[in-house]
Amino acid sequence: MVFMGKSGIVRLWLGSRQVKPPTTNAAHKKPISLDRKPARLLLSDPKTYAEKEGRFLLQLTNAEAELAAAIGWTKKMHQLLCKKSEADLALLMKESKTTMLSHFVTGLQRDVKAIMAALKTPWTTSPVEGQISKLKTIKRTMFGRASSQILRARILHAI
């Protein structure tokens, strides 16, 4: 006997026959949020934390010593970049070898000249990057119909 129906009917029938894993009533751990809030917490001043946030970070850093070292290094790097002092950069790069960010810093060492230039000069590429982002957004909204004339008209119109 040969089945003469369509494959979709077979898929529906098989889907209804599959055994679903039993659900347990055990307390599930809430997954760590991957939004900006944990990053903000890790880099902000501990004096500004709410009580709950302070307890969370204290427990986290007590449980994971390597994470605490990485957070400390990240805060030092953040301060160095905000103050624009190039004196501590070499020392900070050496210090990073003991943290879990050593692979990240290996990449930074390839660009150490650019980092030094960013610390020495008052110039920034932020306005240019903003214009490039705006241009890419306009091109994406045009779905591949972005000839140079149309794109020029859209950009001039946007200004």
N, CA and C atoms as an extended XYZ file, in Angstrom:
477
Properties=species:S:1:pos:R:3:atomname:S:1:resname:S:1:resid:I:1 pbc="F F F"
N         0.840       -1.175        0.000 N   MET     1
C         0.000        0.000        0.000 CA  MET     1
C         0.890        1.245        0.000 C   MET     1
N         0.645        2.181       -0.866 N   VAL     2
C         1.449        3.384       -1.041 CA  VAL     2
C         0.625        4.588       -0.606 C   VAL     2
N         1.254        5.477        0.160 N   PHE     3
C         0.590        6.696        0.610 CA  PHE     3
C         0.619        7.711       -0.527 C   PHE     3
N        -0.502        8.253       -0.878 N   MET     4
C        -0.604        9.169       -2.012 CA  MET     4
C        -0.800       10.623       -1.565 C   MET     4
N        -0.757       10.883       -0.232 N   GLY     5
C        -0.971       12.243        0.273 CA  GLY     5
C         0.287       13.098        0.177 C   GLY     5
N         0.214       14.271        0.734 N   LYS     6
C         1.342       15.194        0.695 CA  LYS     6
C         2.217       15.023        1.930 C   LYS     6
N         3.487       15.453        1.795 N   SER     7
C         4.449       15.263        2.885 CA  SER     7
C         4.107       16.123        4.105 C   SER     7
N         3.411       17.235        3.923 N   GLY     8
C         3.037       18.094        5.046 CA  GLY     8
C         2.116       17.392        6.027 C   GLY     8
N         1.247       16.546        5.510 N   ILE     9
C         0.334       15.802        6.378 CA  ILE     9
C         1.115       14.829        7.251 C   ILE     9
N         2.135       14.199        6.656 N   VAL    10
C         2.968       13.260        7.413 CA  VAL    10
C         3.734       14.009        8.502 C   VAL    10
N         4.269       15.180        8.177 N   ARG    11
C         4.995       15.976        9.172 CA  ARG    11
C         4.092       16.372       10.333 C   ARG    11
N         2.868       16.780       10.035 N   LEU    12
C         1.930       17.136       11.100 CA  LEU    12
C         1.611       15.933       11.980 C   LEU    12
N         1.410       14.797       11.343 N   TRP    13
C         1.088       13.583       12.107 CA  TRP    13
C         2.271       13.183       12.985 C   TRP    13
N         3.490       13.242       12.444 N   LEU    14
C         4.676       12.893       13.236 CA  LEU    14
C         4.890       13.885       14.370 C   LEU    14
N         4.648       15.156       14.095 N   GLY    15
C         4.820       16.174       15.136 CA  GLY    15
C         3.874       15.961       16.300 C   GLY    15
N         2.675       15.519       16.020 N   SER    16
C         1.723       15.286       17.106 CA  SER    16
C         2.054       14.022       17.891 C   SER    16
N         2.833       13.124       17.302 N   ARG    17
C         3.169       11.857       17.957 CA  ARG    17
C         4.470       11.932       18.742 C   ARG    17
N         5.245       12.986       18.571 N   GLN    18
C         6.526       13.076       19.271 CA  GLN    18
C         6.311       13.222       20.756 C   GLN    18
N         7.183       12.583       21.521 N   VAL    19
C         7.119       12.649       22.973 CA  VAL    19
C         7.861       13.899       23.422 C   VAL    19
N         7.187       14.723       24.181 N   LYS    20
C         7.804       15.940       24.691 CA  LYS    20
C         8.468       15.632       26.020 C   LYS    20
N         9.649       16.253       26.285 N   PRO    21
C        10.308       15.994       27.564 CA  PRO    21
C         9.461       16.517       28.716 C   PRO    21
N         9.450       15.780       29.823 N   PRO    22
C         8.635       16.214       30.964 CA  PRO    22
C         9.188       17.509       31.553 C   PRO    22
N         8.302       18.358       31.975 N   THR    23
C         8.722       19.597       32.627 CA  THR    23
C         8.797       19.352       34.111 C   THR    23
N         9.844       19.879       34.713 N   THR    24
C        10.018       19.711       36.153 CA  THR    24
C         9.638       20.996       36.848 C   THR    24
N         9.275       20.882       38.077 N   ASN    25
C         8.916       22.048       38.870 CA  ASN    25
C        10.106       22.589       39.641 C   ASN    25
N        11.296       22.086       39.329 N   ALA    26
C        12.491       22.570       40.015 CA  ALA    26
C        12.716       24.035       39.664 C   ALA    26
N        13.279       24.731       40.612 N   ALA    27
C        13.531       26.163       40.397 CA  ALA    27
C        14.597       26.323       39.323 C   ALA    27
N        14.250       27.040       38.270 N   HIS    28
C        15.202       27.293       37.197 CA  HIS    28
C        15.979       28.562       37.525 C   HIS    28
N        17.270       28.523       37.213 N   LYS    29
C        18.072       29.720       37.407 CA  LYS    29
C        17.736       30.715       36.308 C   LYS    29
N        17.610       31.942       36.700 N   LYS    30
C        17.336       32.992       35.723 CA  LYS    30
C        18.622       33.227       34.929 C   LYS    30
N        18.540       33.209       33.591 N   PRO    31
C        19.761       33.418       32.816 CA  PRO    31
C        20.267       34.849       32.983 C   PRO    31
N        21.570       34.994       32.875 N   ILE    32
C        22.176       36.308       32.998 CA  ILE    32
C        21.786       37.136       31.790 C   ILE    32
N        21.351       38.333       32.032 N   SER    33
C        20.941       39.223       30.964 CA  SER    33
C        22.160       39.675       30.169 C   SER    33
N        22.036       39.704       28.855 N   LEU    34
C        23.140       40.120       28.011 CA  LEU    34
C        22.944       41.527       27.473 C   LEU    34
N        22.166       42.322       28.187 N   ASP    35
C        21.970       43.694       27.729 CA  ASP    35
C        23.052       44.588       28.327 C   ASP    35
N        22.858       45.869       28.294 N   ARG    36
C        23.886       46.813       28.723 CA  ARG    36
C        23.930       47.018       30.233 C   ARG    36
N        22.903       46.583       30.948 N   LYS    37
C        22.860       46.840       32.382 CA  LYS    37
C        24.029       46.196       33.131 C   LYS    37
N        24.349       44.909       32.898 N   PRO    38
C        25.505       44.346       33.607 CA  PRO    38
C        26.809       45.061       33.264 C   PRO    38
N        26.990       45.461       32.015 N   ALA    39
C        28.206       46.180       31.636 CA  ALA    39
C        28.269       47.526       32.349 C   ALA    39
N        27.124       48.202       32.440 N   ARG    40
C        27.084       49.482       33.150 CA  ARG    40
C        27.424       49.285       34.617 C   ARG    40
N        26.890       48.221       35.199 N   LEU    41
C        27.171       47.946       36.603 CA  LEU    41
C        28.653       47.686       36.834 C   LEU    41
N        29.254       46.931       35.928 N   LEU    42
C        30.653       46.567       36.118 CA  LEU    42
C        31.590       47.760       35.977 C   LEU    42
N        31.204       48.749       35.200 N   LEU    43
C        32.084       49.896       34.979 CA  LEU    43
C        31.739       51.128       35.811 C   LEU    43
N        30.570       51.163       36.414 N   SER    44
C        30.187       52.360       37.149 CA  SER    44
C        30.808       52.374       38.546 C   SER    44
N        30.698       53.511       39.179 N   ASP    45
C        31.252       53.705       40.512 CA  ASP    45
C        30.412       52.936       41.530 C   ASP    45
N        31.051       52.154       42.403 N   PRO    46
C        30.275       51.375       43.392 CA  PRO    46
C        29.415       52.240       44.314 C   PRO    46
N        29.743       53.511       44.462 N   LYS    47
C        28.956       54.393       45.329 CA  LYS    47
C        27.572       54.662       44.744 C   LYS    47
N        27.431       54.480       43.433 N   THR    48
C        26.150       54.776       42.781 CA  THR    48
C        25.226       53.561       42.703 C   THR    48
N        25.674       52.410       43.173 N   TYR    49
C        24.849       51.204       43.088 CA  TYR    49
C        23.675       51.269       44.053 C   TYR    49
N        22.582       50.673       43.645 N   ALA    50
C        21.487       50.428       44.571 CA  ALA    50
C        21.927       49.262       45.466 C   ALA    50
N        21.243       49.077       46.571 N   GLU    51
C        21.647       48.035       47.521 CA  GLU    51
C        21.643       46.652       46.878 C   GLU    51
N        20.625       46.369       46.103 N   LYS    52
C        20.493       45.060       45.451 CA  LYS    52
C        21.632       44.839       44.447 C   LYS    52
N        21.949       45.874       43.671 N   GLU    53
C        23.023       45.762       42.679 CA  GLU    53
C        24.367       45.566       43.364 C   GLU    53
N        24.582       46.280       44.446 N   GLY    54
C        25.839       46.142       45.194 CA  GLY    54
C        26.020       44.737       45.739 C   GLY    54
N        24.956       44.169       46.290 N   ARG    55
C        25.032       42.789       46.805 CA  ARG    55
C        25.321       41.804       45.680 C   ARG    55
N        24.642       42.002       44.549 N   PHE    56
C        24.847       41.117       43.398 CA  PHE    56
C        26.303       41.132       42.947 C   PHE    56
N        26.860       42.323       42.770 N   LEU    57
C        28.250       42.416       42.305 CA  LEU    57
C        29.234       41.896       43.340 C   LEU    57
N        28.948       42.117       44.607 N   LEU    58
C        29.819       41.598       45.665 CA  LEU    58
C        29.834       40.073       45.645 C   LEU    58
N        28.661       39.461       45.532 N   GLN    59
C        28.586       38.001       45.453 CA  GLN    59
C        29.273       37.481       44.199 C   GLN    59
N        29.086       38.183       43.102 N   LEU    60
C        29.689       37.766       41.837 CA  LEU    60
C        31.206       37.815       41.897 C   LEU    60
N        31.748       38.896       42.407 N   THR    61
C        33.208       39.020       42.464 CA  THR    61
C        33.813       38.109       43.531 C   THR    61
N        33.074       37.826       44.599 N   ASN    62
C        33.574       36.883       45.603 CA  ASN    62
C        33.600       35.467       45.049 C   ASN    62
N        32.609       35.132       44.229 N   ALA    63
C        32.525       33.780       43.672 CA  ALA    63
C        33.543       33.562       42.553 C   ALA    63
N        33.830       34.601       41.803 N   GLU    64
C        34.729       34.481       40.651 CA  GLU    64
C        35.879       35.471       40.781 C   GLU    64
N        37.001       34.993       41.306 N   ALA    65
C        38.162       35.864       41.511 CA  ALA    65
C        38.729       36.352       40.179 C   ALA    65
N        38.712       35.501       39.158 N   GLU    66
C        39.233       35.911       37.849 CA  GLU    66
C        38.379       37.032       37.254 C   GLU    66
N        37.085       36.946       37.454 N   LEU    67
C        36.194       37.985       36.957 CA  LEU    67
C        36.459       39.304       37.684 C   LEU    67
N        36.695       39.228       38.983 N   ALA    68
C        36.998       40.438       39.749 CA  ALA    68
C        38.276       41.096       39.233 C   ALA    68
N        39.290       40.290       38.903 N   ALA    69
C        40.540       40.841       38.364 CA  ALA    69
C        40.306       41.490       37.001 C   ALA    69
N        39.483       40.857       36.170 N   ALA    70
C        39.182       41.409       34.846 CA  ALA    70
C        38.395       42.705       34.967 C   ALA    70
N        37.461       42.756       35.910 N   ILE    71
C        36.681       43.974       36.128 CA  ILE    71
C        37.598       45.104       36.596 C   ILE    71
N        38.507       44.786       37.515 N   GLY    72
C        39.458       45.795       38.000 CA  GLY    72
C        40.317       46.335       36.870 C   GLY    72
N        40.803       45.440       36.019 N   TRP    73
C        41.629       45.868       34.890 CA  TRP    73
C        40.816       46.731       33.925 C   TRP    73
N        39.585       46.343       33.666 N   THR    74
C        38.731       47.094       32.752 CA  THR    74
C        38.463       48.502       33.282 C   THR    74
N        38.240       48.615       34.586 N   LYS    75
C        38.021       49.941       35.174 CA  LYS    75
C        39.268       50.809       35.049 C   LYS    75
N        40.442       50.208       35.262 N   LYS    76
C        41.692       50.969       35.113 CA  LYS    76
C        41.872       51.433       33.670 C   LYS    76
N        41.565       50.552       32.719 N   MET    77
C        41.690       50.908       31.308 CA  MET    77
C        40.696       52.010       30.948 C   MET    77
N        39.496       51.916       31.484 N   HIS    78
C        38.479       52.935       31.243 CA  HIS    78
C        38.958       54.290       31.762 C   HIS    78
N        39.513       54.314       32.961 N   GLN    79
C        40.032       55.554       33.527 CA  GLN    79
C        41.186       56.103       32.695 C   GLN    79
N        42.062       55.208       32.229 N   LEU    80
C        43.203       55.628       31.411 CA  LEU    80
C        42.729       56.295       30.121 C   LEU    80
N        41.728       55.707       29.480 N   LEU    81
C        41.227       56.267       28.235 CA  LEU    81
C        40.451       57.562       28.467 C   LEU    81
N        39.754       57.663       29.583 N   CYS    82
C        39.013       58.892       29.877 CA  CYS    82
C        39.960       60.038       30.239 C   CYS    82
N        41.019       59.729       30.993 N   LYS    83
C        41.979       60.759       31.381 CA  LYS    83
C        42.951       61.082       30.253 C   LYS    83
N        43.050       60.170       29.283 N   LYS    84
C        43.986       60.304       28.171 CA  LYS    84
C        45.425       60.428       28.659 C   LYS    84
N        45.810       59.565       29.589 N   SER    85
C        47.199       59.544       30.039 CA  SER    85
C        47.865       58.324       29.438 C   SER    85
N        48.939       58.554       28.690 N   GLU    86
C        49.612       57.455       28.018 CA  GLU    86
C        50.677       56.813       28.891 C   GLU    86
N        50.985       57.392       30.027 N   ALA    87
C        52.077       56.909       30.869 CA  ALA    87
C        51.816       55.503       31.399 C   ALA    87
N        50.589       55.203       31.750 N   ASP    88
C        50.277       53.919       32.382 CA  ASP    88
C        49.889       52.825       31.391 C   ASP    88
N        49.871       53.116       30.112 N   LEU    89
C        49.384       52.144       29.134 CA  LEU    89
C        50.252       50.889       29.095 C   LEU    89
N        51.565       51.034       29.052 N   ALA    90
C        52.460       49.870       28.995 CA  ALA    90
C        52.318       49.023       30.256 C   ALA    90
N        52.245       49.678       31.401 N   LEU    91
C        52.070       48.960       32.665 CA  LEU    91
C        50.740       48.223       32.697 C   LEU    91
N        49.710       48.866       32.212 N   LEU    92
C        48.383       48.262       32.187 CA  LEU    92
C        48.342       47.063       31.240 C   LEU    92
N        49.032       47.153       30.113 N   MET    93
C        49.091       46.032       29.169 CA  MET    93
C        49.798       44.832       29.805 C   MET    93
N        50.859       45.077       30.545 N   LYS    94
C        51.571       43.986       31.221 CA  LYS    94
C        50.693       43.351       32.300 C   LYS    94
N        49.971       44.194       33.013 N   GLU    95
C        49.097       43.713       34.088 CA  GLU    95
C        47.981       42.815       33.548 C   GLU    95
N        47.572       43.054       32.330 N   SER    96
C        46.459       42.298       31.760 CA  SER    96
C        46.813       40.843       31.483 C   SER    96
N        48.075       40.513       31.425 N   LYS    97
C        48.491       39.129       31.136 CA  LYS    97
C        47.981       38.151       32.189 C   LYS    97
N        47.695       38.643       33.385 N   THR    98
C        47.224       37.761       34.460 CA  THR    98
C        45.702       37.666       34.518 C   THR    98
N        45.006       38.388       33.649 N   THR    99
C        43.540       38.366       33.674 CA  THR    99
C        42.995       37.494       32.548 C   THR    99
N        41.703       37.262       32.588 N   MET   100
C        41.057       36.478       31.533 CA  MET   100
C        40.908       37.269       30.238 C   MET   100
N        41.334       38.519       30.237 N   LEU   101
C        41.265       39.362       29.050 CA  LEU   101
C        42.576       39.363       28.263 C   LEU   101
N        43.467       38.435       28.553 N   SER   102
C        44.784       38.449       27.915 CA  SER   102
C        44.691       38.308       26.397 C   SER   102
N        43.743       37.540       25.886 N   HIS   103
C        43.594       37.402       24.429 CA  HIS   103
C        43.115       38.720       23.812 C   HIS   103
N        42.232       39.404       24.503 N   PHE   104
C        41.755       40.703       24.036 CA  PHE   104
C        42.908       41.700       23.972 C   PHE   104
N        43.751       41.674       24.987 N   VAL   105
C        44.858       42.625       25.056 CA  VAL   105
C        45.919       42.299       24.013 C   VAL   105
N        46.033       41.042       23.639 N   THR   106
C        46.953       40.687       22.559 CA  THR   106
C        46.547       41.417       21.282 C   THR   106
N        45.265       41.497       21.029 N   GLY   107
C        44.765       42.257       19.885 CA  GLY   107
C        45.016       43.753       20.045 C   GLY   107
N        44.881       44.250       21.272 N   LEU   108
C        45.151       45.666       21.520 CA  LEU   108
C        46.620       46.002       21.281 C   LEU   108
N        47.501       45.069       21.616 N   GLN   109
C        48.932       45.325       21.445 CA  GLN   109
C        49.310       45.477       19.981 C   GLN   109
N        48.549       44.842       19.096 N   ARG   110
C        48.803       45.032       17.666 CA  ARG   110
C        48.485       46.461       17.241 C   ARG   110
N        47.569       47.108       17.957 N   ASP   111
C        47.156       48.468       17.626 CA  ASP   111
C        47.641       49.486       18.649 C   ASP   111
N        48.739       49.188       19.323 N   VAL   112
C        49.204       50.073       20.389 CA  VAL   112
C        49.579       51.453       19.852 C   VAL   112
N        50.078       51.536       18.625 N   LYS   113
C        50.416       52.850       18.051 CA  LYS   113
C        49.156       53.693       17.871 C   LYS   113
N        48.081       53.087       17.428 N   ALA   114
C        46.824       53.814       17.257 CA  ALA   114
C        46.272       54.259       18.610 C   ALA   114
N        46.412       53.422       19.622 N   ILE   115
C        45.946       53.784       20.965 CA  ILE   115
C        46.759       54.955       21.500 C   ILE   115
N        48.065       54.905       21.310 N   MET   116
C        48.932       55.996       21.753 CA  MET   116
C        48.565       57.296       21.031 C   MET   116
N        48.297       57.203       19.731 N   ALA   117
C        47.910       58.395       18.971 CA  ALA   117
C        46.581       58.951       19.482 C   ALA   117
N        45.658       58.063       19.818 N   ALA   118
C        44.369       58.512       20.345 CA  ALA   118
C        44.531       59.208       21.692 C   ALA   118
N        45.506       58.751       22.476 N   LEU   119
C        45.740       59.378       23.776 CA  LEU   119
C        46.459       60.716       23.640 C   LEU   119
N        47.291       60.865       22.604 N   LYS   120
C        48.089       62.088       22.428 CA  LYS   120
C        47.321       63.201       21.719 C   LYS   120
N        46.533       62.857       20.715 N   THR   121
C        45.905       63.890       19.892 CA  THR   121
C        44.485       64.191       20.361 C   THR   121
N        44.032       65.411       20.116 N   PRO   122
C        42.664       65.757       20.507 CA  PRO   122
C        41.640       65.379       19.437 C   PRO   122
N        42.098       64.830       18.329 N   TRP   123
C        41.200       64.527       17.218 CA  TRP   123
C        40.418       63.253       17.460 C   TRP   123
N        39.229       63.197       16.878 N   THR   124
C        38.396       62.003       16.965 CA  THR   124
C        37.713       61.765       15.621 C   THR   124
N        37.406       60.511       15.350 N   THR   125
C        36.719       60.171       14.099 CA  THR   125
C        35.222       59.975       14.311 C   THR   125
N        34.733       60.320       15.480 N   SER   126
C        33.320       60.098       15.784 CA  SER   126
C        32.361       60.761       14.800 C   SER   126
N        32.571       62.030       14.402 N   PRO   127
C        31.637       62.618       13.432 CA  PRO   127
C        31.622       61.870       12.103 C   PRO   127
N        32.795       61.424       11.672 N   VAL   128
C        32.875       60.685       10.412 CA  VAL   128
C        32.150       59.348       10.541 C   VAL   128
N        32.358       58.660       11.662 N   GLU   129
C        31.694       57.375       11.887 CA  GLU   129
C        30.177       57.557       11.909 C   GLU   129
N        29.715       58.656       12.471 N   GLY   130
C        28.275       58.921       12.486 CA  GLY   130
C        27.718       59.103       11.084 C   GLY   130
N        28.452       59.811       10.241 N   GLN   131
C        28.005       60.015        8.860 CA  GLN   131
C        28.013       58.693        8.084 C   GLN   131
N        29.008       57.862        8.323 N   ILE   132
C        29.063       56.559        7.658 CA  ILE   132
C        27.883       55.693        8.089 C   ILE   132
N        27.565       55.707        9.371 N   SER   133
C        26.421       54.929        9.864 CA  SER   133
C        25.123       55.407        9.236 C   SER   133
N        24.963       56.741        9.117 N   LYS   134
C        23.756       57.285        8.498 CA  LYS   134
C        23.666       56.858        7.032 C   LYS   134
N        24.789       56.915        6.324 N   LEU   135
C        24.826       56.512        4.922 CA  LEU   135
C        24.442       55.042        4.758 C   LEU   135
N        24.989       54.180        5.617 N   LYS   136
C        24.673       52.747        5.547 CA  LYS   136
C        23.199       52.495        5.851 C   LYS   136
N        22.637       53.234        6.787 N   THR   137
C        21.213       53.078        7.104 CA  THR   137
C        20.349       53.454        5.910 C   THR   137
N        20.686       54.541        5.260 N   ILE   138
C        19.922       54.968        4.083 CA  ILE   138
C        20.037       53.923        2.983 C   ILE   138
N        21.239       53.384        2.778 N   LYS   139
C        21.426       52.365        1.735 CA  LYS   139
C        20.609       51.110        2.045 C   LYS   139
N        20.561       50.718        3.327 N   ARG   140
C        19.797       49.526        3.697 CA  ARG   140
C        18.305       49.725        3.458 C   ARG   140
N        17.822       50.928        3.691 N   THR   141
C        16.390       51.164        3.503 CA  THR   141
C        16.005       51.198        2.037 C   THR   141
N        16.983       51.331        1.161 N   MET   142
C        16.686       51.396       -0.266 CA  MET   142
C        16.715       50.014       -0.923 C   MET   142
N        17.043       48.977       -0.189 N   PHE   143
C        16.983       47.598       -0.675 CA  PHE   143
C        17.736       47.383       -1.989 C   PHE   143
N        18.976       47.863       -2.069 N   GLY   144
C        19.797       47.588       -3.243 CA  GLY   144
C        19.545       48.506       -4.427 C   GLY   144
N        18.654       49.473       -4.293 N   ARG   145
C        18.380       50.386       -5.405 CA  ARG   145
C        19.182       51.677       -5.249 C   ARG   145
N        20.317       51.601       -4.604 N   ALA   146
C        21.069       52.801       -4.264 CA  ALA   146
C        22.090       53.141       -5.341 C   ALA   146
N        21.630       53.677       -6.446 N   SER   147
C        22.583       54.201       -7.422 CA  SER   147
C        23.160       55.486       -6.833 C   SER   147
N        24.256       55.933       -7.361 N   SER   148
C        24.922       57.091       -6.772 CA  SER   148
C        24.048       58.347       -6.830 C   SER   148
N        23.263       58.513       -7.905 N   GLN   149
C        22.420       59.701       -8.010 CA  GLN   149
C        21.282       59.678       -6.985 C   GLN   149
N        20.633       58.521       -6.849 N   ILE   150
C        19.528       58.407       -5.895 CA  ILE   150
C        20.052       58.559       -4.470 C   ILE   150
N        21.187       57.925       -4.204 N   LEU   151
C        21.780       58.001       -2.866 CA  LEU   151
C        22.156       59.445       -2.530 C   LEU   151
N        22.734       60.149       -3.491 N   ARG   152
C        23.094       61.561       -3.293 CA  ARG   152
C        21.849       62.392       -2.978 C   ARG   152
N        20.783       62.164       -3.715 N   ALA   153
C        19.543       62.910       -3.476 CA  ALA   153
C        18.975       62.614       -2.086 C   ALA   153
N        19.023       61.355       -1.677 N   ARG   154
C        18.499       60.980       -0.353 CA  ARG   154
C        19.328       61.597        0.763 C   ARG   154
N        20.656       61.599        0.600 N   ILE   155
C        21.514       62.154        1.654 CA  ILE   155
C        21.338       63.658        1.741 C   ILE   155
N        21.300       64.345        0.605 N   LEU   156
C        21.114       65.790        0.622 CA  LEU   156
C        19.740       66.166        1.163 C   LEU   156
N        18.735       65.321        0.861 N   HIS   157
C        17.396       65.555        1.389 CA  HIS   157
C        17.366       65.360        2.910 C   HIS   157
N        18.128       64.361        3.402 N   ALA   158
C        18.161       64.072        4.835 CA  ALA   158
C        18.807       65.214        5.615 C   ALA   158
N        19.742       65.911        4.985 N   ILE   159
C        20.425       67.023        5.655 CA  ILE   159
C        19.482       68.191        5.742 C   ILE   159
